[in-house]
Each structure stands twice: as C-alpha cells, then as structure tokens.
Amino acid sequence: MARVVIENLVKTYPEKNGPGVTAVKGINLTVEDREFMVLVGPSGCGKSTTLRMIAGLEDITSGKISIDTKVVNNVLPKDRDIAMVFQNYALYPHMTVYDNMAFGLKLRKFPKADIDKRVREAAQMLGLDELLERRPKALSGGQRQRVAVGRAIVRRPKVFLFDEPLSNLDAKMRVSTRTDISKLHARLGATMIYVTHDQVEAMTMGDRICVMKDGNIMQVDEPLDLYNHPENMFVAGFIGSPPMNFFKGTLKRESGKVVFVETNAKAAPFKVELTDDLAAKGSSFIDKPIVLGIRPEDAQDTLTLSSPNPAHTIEVNVEVSEPMGAETYLYLDTGVHSFIARVRATDRFDVGQKVQITLTMDKAHLFDPKTEKVLK
C-alpha cells in the first residue's frame, strides 16, 4: 500500500473575463500508509476536486502530489495505481456482475485464472457470491455499490479513492454499506481516501478526518479529537449532530469570578460563571466580545440533575420538542439566541414552557468572534 502526500496543492478554474475560480487553495495533507482518511465539508469546499486531482482526473494548477514517494503530477490516471469508486456506480448495464468486476483486469490482459481468482475472492468478501451472474438492473442500490467497490478491490491498487459513494442510497442502506466499507478497510489494510459531505459518515468511518471549507483545510484530526477539541467555530459547528450551540456575549469580572454575559437587547441577559480553566483561556477577553460554545448534550434539564450548579443555570423558553426515541431534542430560546439541548426521552415539554437548563461549563469552549478560532 502507499502513503499519499499533498503539498501546496492549488486548483484554479480559468474564466474568460476574470481571474478564475480557485477551488483548492494551497492545501497540505499527508495520508499515511493503510490509513482511512475522510475529506469532509459542505458542497463547494474543494474535497471532490482534491480527490480528482489525486486520481489524475483534474489537472493541478500548482503544488505536488506524491504516491508512495513518487510524484504523480504528470502521470496518467491509469498509471497511478489507484482505484476510484464513484457516486453513480458506473456499471456496464449489459454485463454481469462477474464481467463488471473483471473488465478492468481483462483490459490489462491478466491471465484468465488470475482474473477468476481475484473476482471470486472479492465477491466472497463483499457477499456477492450468489449475484455474479446477475446484471446491474437486477440489483439493489447497495448491491450495485458493492459491485463498484469489488471492481476496485480486484485491481489491488496502492490507494482506494471514494467519491461520496453512499449518497444515492436510502438511510438504512447507507448505514449498512458504510459498515461494510469500514470492515473492508480493516480486512484489506489499504490506504483509503473517502469524500463525503455527511459528518456522521466521517465520524464513524475515518481514522482521521480532514475538514475543508472554501478550498482550505480547517483541521485534520482523529474523530473524537475533532469533536472534543475543535480548532475553530466552523469545525465545532460542522462536526456533531445536532451541531454545537453558539452564544454571543462578553466576559466580565464579578465578585472575583469571570462570567459570560449574553448579548441580549430584547430581555435580561443570562449570566454563567466560567470554570477556572475556561476563565484562564479567556483572560485577555475581559470586557470584550466573545462567543461561548456548548454541545447540545452539555445543556441539561436542571430537574434531571442531582445537584445542578446555580451559577451554570439559565432560564429559557421551549420553542419545539422533538422526541427521537432514545432522547429528545429541545429547541430553546433565550430571548435572542436559539439553541438545542439533548435531554432524556422520558421528559415531556410544552411549547412556551419556561425551563431551567444547566450548562456543563467544563466542556464549554470560547471563541474569538473576529478570527473564529478557539481560545486555548
């Protein structure tokens, strides 16, 4: 397998009467040998463009891509020893599953016995043994995607590339197929780069996640480190479902403590006391604007806690209650900020009801409103 190194990679699409559109803006990224790297971000962030440049399907404006120490900028896609799985399966409708998986090997003039061995090994790995004589129209969406993955496996490439392969599947099929791909990675020990806009896929599948926005890399880290230690507001808001809540306000010193005071022109602002650690991080922002970030699971109904801290408790109004089965999402209003709390499924709330919510301040984050970077 192989290590993929991206250095100062830029992709600009030219315009007739303008400077052009830069989709990827000088990014640097290293994908280690046998690693499952996920590129995630909203539409237009440059993740698929980056993947296509690694594959050789897009020309590089500037920068360098290396696969297994070899610079591949000017190497044809067929000579890069990569295999790509596309969003739309790209199967030949007139061929059987067996022939679809074998086609690439036949083009490369592999011996028939070797082709048969590789196809049947991949089919067994993917649970396609009984489907080898069927044509794509007789398969479900998930089965078609597994055939597309199998076609990549038989190549035994240095790097597997996945471009949003699950986006055409229904919700249940997405869950089972992403599990299959994760199992496949563990079994093959292959280097895989996977593009998605779905942060749940990213969190559940990746060894590391590269979060992108507007052609730039926002943060590269392991899933739980991204979740617990975001570098900026974009990562904090993008990773996690529901996303992190943000409150605009100011830090003040009161009675020897540092408190966050909400910016609220409509009603009396809420105040919450910072922990010593959080106060130290925000020490240079006293009497300055700041943003407080709280995850929904760290905003709890006070009545469910054995000893809620009054200094960390605020009173808010219920806007919407969404029972999710195992839990309930409460959409709440402070008077100027709307936010979400994740509470027990057994609790019942009425629209307009006033509730006391206790914030777990030792898991809160402070952000600079100008740079949007987390305070450390």
C-alpha positions, 0 to 999 in steps of 0.5 A: 500500500502507499502513503499519499502526500499533498503539498501546496496543492492549488486548483484554479478554474480559468474564466474568460473575463476574470481571474478564475475560480480557485477551488483548492487553495494551497492545501497540505495533507499527508495520508499515511500508509493503510490509513482511512482518511475522510475529506469532509465539508459542505458542497463547494469546499474543494474535497471532490476536486482534491480527490480528482486531482489525486486520481489524475482526473483534474489537472493541478494548477500548482503544488505536488502530489506524491504516491508512495514517494513518487510524484504523480503530477504528470502521470496518467490516471491509469498509471497511478495505481489507484482505484476510484469508486464513484457516486453513480456506480458506473456499471456496464448495464449489459454485463454481469456482475462477474464481467463488471468486476473483471473488465478492468483486469481483462483490459490489462490482459491478466491471465484468465485464472488470475482474473477468476481468482481475484473476482471470486475472492472479492465477491466472497468478501463483499457477499456477492457470491450468489449475484455474479451472474446477475446484471446491474438492473437486477440489483439493489442500490447497495448491491450495485455499490458493492459491485463498484467497490469489488471492481476496485478491490480486484485491481489491488491498487496502492490507494482506494479513492471514494467519491461520496459513494453512499449518497444515492442510497436510502438511510438504512442502506447507507448505514449498512454499506458504510459498515461494510466499507469500514470492515473492508478497510480493516480486512484489506489494510489499504490506504483509503481516501473517502469524500463525503459531505455527511459528518456522521459518515466521517465520524464513524468511518475515518481514522482521521478526518480532514475538514475543508471549507472554501478550498482550505483545510480547517483541521485534520484530526482523529474523530473524537479529537475533532469533536472534543477539541475543535480548532475553530467555530466552523469545525465545532459547528460542522462536526456533531449532530445536532451541531454545537450551540453558539452564544454571543456575549462578553466576559466580565469580572464579578465578585472575583469570578469571570462570567459570560454575559449574553448579548441580549437587547430584547430581555435580561441577559443570562449570566454563567460563571466560567470554570477556572480553566475556561476563565484562564483561556479567556483572560485577555477577553475581559470586557470584550466580545466573545462567543461561548460554545456548548454541545447540545448534550452539555445543556441539561434539564436542571430537574434531571440533575442531582445537584445542578450548579446555580451559577451554570443555570439559565432560564429559557423558553421551549420553542419545539420538542422533538422526541427521537426515541432514545432522547429528545431534542429541545429547541430553546430560546433565550430571548435572542439566541436559539439553541438545542439541548439533548435531554432524556426521552422520558421528559415531556415539554410544552411549547412556551414552557419556561425551563431551567437548563444547566450548562456543563461549563467544563466542556464549554469552549470560547471563541474569538468572534473576529478570527473564529478560532478557539481560545486555548 
